[in-house]
Amino acid sequence: MERSRALVSPVDLLNAHAEALFGPEEGELPTLSSGDSELVLLMALAERVKAVLAPVRPSPAFVEALGHELARPAAPAIEVLPSRQQPWIIGAAAVGSALSLLGLYHLLKGSQRLLRRAS
C-alpha cells in the first residue's frame, strides 16, 4: 500500500482532499506521511477553513428575482445606423496615402543616390 501512495502526485492528493472536504458527499480524507510536511500543512489549512466557513444559501427573494431576470428576454441590441460618409473624408484619406507613398518613394531614391555616391 505504501508503494502505491508514493506513485500518487501531490496534486492528486490535494484534489482528493479537497473533494473529500468540499465535495457533494463527504469522503474519507487521504492521509500522508510526515515526510510530506508542506502537503500536510496545506491539508490542515483546508480543514481549518472548512471548520470556520459556514455554508450560505441565498434568500428565497433573491432566487426568485434572479429567476425572473434570467427568464426575461434580453434587451434589444442597439442598432447602429451606417454613418453618412463625407466625401471629403475619403478624399483626404486618399490624398494623405498618396503623399505618404510619394514621400517614401523620394526617400528611397535619395538613399540610393547617396549609396551610389559613397561607393
C-alpha positions as a Markdown table, in Angstrom:
| # | Residue | x | y | z |
|---|---|---|---|---|
| 1 | Met | 0.0 | 0.0 | 0.0 |
| 2 | Glu | 2.9 | 2.4 | 0.8 |
| 3 | Arg | 4.3 | 1.9 | -2.7 |
| 4 | Ser | 1.1 | 3.0 | -4.4 |
| 5 | Arg | 0.9 | 6.1 | -2.3 |
| 6 | Ala | 4.4 | 7.1 | -3.5 |
| 7 | Leu | 3.1 | 7.0 | -7.1 |
| 8 | Val | 0.3 | 9.4 | -6.5 |
| 9 | Ser | 1.2 | 13.0 | -7.3 |
| 10 | Pro | 0.8 | 15.8 | -4.7 |
| 11 | Val | -1.7 | 17.5 | -6.9 |
| 12 | Asp | -3.8 | 14.3 | -7.0 |
| 13 | Leu | -3.6 | 14.1 | -3.2 |
| 14 | Leu | -4.7 | 17.7 | -2.7 |
| 15 | Asn | -7.6 | 17.2 | -5.2 |
| 16 | Ala | -8.7 | 14.1 | -3.4 |
| 17 | His | -8.5 | 16.0 | -0.1 |
| 18 | Ala | -10.5 | 19.0 | -1.4 |
| 19 | Glu | -13.2 | 16.7 | -2.9 |
| 20 | Ala | -13.5 | 14.9 | 0.4 |
| 21 | Leu | -13.8 | 18.2 | 2.3 |
| 22 | Phe | -15.9 | 20.2 | 0.0 |
| 23 | Gly | -17.5 | 17.7 | -2.4 |
| 24 | Pro | -21.2 | 17.0 | -2.6 |
| 25 | Glu | -20.7 | 13.9 | -0.4 |
| 26 | Glu | -18.2 | 13.6 | 2.4 |
| 27 | Gly | -15.5 | 11.0 | 1.8 |
| 28 | Glu | -12.5 | 9.7 | 3.6 |
| 29 | Leu | -9.7 | 12.2 | 3.9 |
| 30 | Pro | -6.4 | 11.0 | 2.4 |
| 31 | Thr | -3.5 | 10.6 | 4.9 |
| 32 | Leu | 0.1 | 11.5 | 4.3 |
| 33 | Ser | 3.4 | 10.5 | 5.8 |
| 34 | Ser | 5.2 | 13.1 | 7.9 |
| 35 | Gly | 7.8 | 13.5 | 5.2 |
| 36 | Asp | 5.3 | 15.5 | 3.1 |
| 37 | Ser | 5.2 | 18.4 | 5.5 |
| 38 | Glu | 4.1 | 21.0 | 3.0 |
| 39 | Leu | 1.2 | 18.9 | 1.9 |
| 40 | Val | 0.2 | 18.1 | 5.5 |
| 41 | Leu | 0.2 | 21.9 | 6.2 |
| 42 | Leu | -1.9 | 22.6 | 3.2 |
| 43 | Met | -4.4 | 19.9 | 4.1 |
| 44 | Ala | -4.6 | 21.1 | 7.7 |
| 45 | Leu | -5.2 | 24.7 | 6.4 |
| 46 | Ala | -8.1 | 23.4 | 4.2 |
| 47 | Glu | -9.6 | 21.6 | 7.2 |
| 48 | Arg | -9.4 | 24.8 | 9.3 |
| 49 | Val | -11.0 | 26.8 | 6.5 |
| 50 | Lys | -13.9 | 24.3 | 6.3 |
| 51 | Ala | -14.4 | 24.4 | 10.0 |
| 52 | Val | -14.6 | 28.2 | 10.1 |
| 53 | Leu | -16.7 | 28.8 | 7.0 |
| 54 | Ala | -20.4 | 28.2 | 7.2 |
| 55 | Pro | -22.4 | 27.3 | 4.1 |
| 56 | Val | -24.6 | 30.2 | 3.0 |
| 57 | Arg | -27.8 | 29.9 | 1.0 |
| 58 | Pro | -29.3 | 32.8 | -1.0 |
| 59 | Ser | -32.6 | 34.2 | 0.3 |
| 60 | Pro | -35.7 | 33.0 | -1.5 |
| 61 | Ala | -36.4 | 36.6 | -2.6 |
| 62 | Phe | -33.0 | 36.7 | -4.3 |
| 63 | Val | -33.6 | 33.4 | -6.0 |
| 64 | Glu | -37.0 | 34.5 | -7.3 |
| 65 | Ala | -35.7 | 37.8 | -8.5 |
| 66 | Leu | -32.8 | 36.2 | -10.3 |
| 67 | Gly | -35.1 | 33.6 | -11.9 |
| 68 | His | -37.3 | 36.4 | -13.2 |
| 69 | Glu | -34.4 | 38.4 | -14.5 |
| 70 | Leu | -32.9 | 35.3 | -16.3 |
| 71 | Ala | -36.3 | 34.4 | -17.8 |
| 72 | Arg | -36.8 | 37.9 | -19.2 |
| 73 | Pro | -35.8 | 38.4 | -22.8 |
| 74 | Ala | -32.6 | 40.2 | -23.4 |
| 75 | Ala | -32.7 | 43.9 | -24.1 |
| 76 | Pro | -32.6 | 44.5 | -27.9 |
| 77 | Ala | -29.2 | 45.3 | -29.2 |
| 78 | Ile | -28.6 | 48.9 | -30.1 |
| 79 | Glu | -28.9 | 49.3 | -33.9 |
| 80 | Val | -26.0 | 51.1 | -35.3 |
| 81 | Leu | -27.0 | 53.0 | -38.4 |
| 82 | Pro | -24.4 | 53.4 | -41.1 |
| 83 | Ser | -22.9 | 56.8 | -40.9 |
| 84 | Arg | -23.1 | 59.2 | -43.8 |
| 85 | Gln | -19.6 | 59.0 | -45.3 |
| 86 | Gln | -18.5 | 62.5 | -46.0 |
| 87 | Pro | -16.8 | 62.6 | -49.5 |
| 88 | Trp | -14.1 | 65.0 | -48.2 |
| 89 | Ile | -13.0 | 62.5 | -45.5 |
| 90 | Ile | -12.5 | 59.7 | -48.1 |
| 91 | Gly | -10.7 | 62.2 | -50.4 |
| 92 | Ala | -8.4 | 63.5 | -47.6 |
| 93 | Ala | -7.5 | 59.9 | -46.7 |
| 94 | Ala | -6.7 | 59.1 | -50.4 |
| 95 | Val | -4.5 | 62.3 | -50.7 |
| 96 | Gly | -2.7 | 61.5 | -47.4 |
| 97 | Ser | -2.0 | 58.0 | -48.6 |
| 98 | Ala | -0.7 | 59.2 | -51.9 |
| 99 | Leu | 1.5 | 61.8 | -50.3 |
| 100 | Ser | 2.9 | 59.1 | -47.9 |
| 101 | Leu | 3.7 | 56.9 | -50.8 |
| 102 | Leu | 5.3 | 59.7 | -52.8 |
| 103 | Gly | 7.4 | 60.7 | -49.7 |
| 104 | Leu | 8.6 | 57.1 | -49.3 |
| 105 | Tyr | 9.5 | 56.9 | -53.0 |
| 106 | His | 11.6 | 60.0 | -52.8 |
| 107 | Leu | 13.3 | 58.8 | -49.6 |
| 108 | Leu | 14.3 | 55.6 | -51.2 |
| 109 | Lys | 15.5 | 57.3 | -54.4 |
| 110 | Gly | 17.6 | 59.7 | -52.3 |
| 111 | Ser | 19.1 | 57.0 | -50.2 |
| 112 | Gln | 20.0 | 55.1 | -53.4 |
| 113 | Arg | 21.8 | 58.2 | -54.8 |
| 114 | Leu | 23.7 | 58.6 | -51.5 |
| 115 | Leu | 24.8 | 54.9 | -51.7 |
| 116 | Arg | 26.0 | 55.3 | -55.3 |
| 117 | Arg | 28.0 | 58.4 | -54.4 |
| 118 | Ala | 29.5 | 56.7 | -51.4 |
| 119 | Ser | 30.7 | 53.7 | -53.4 |
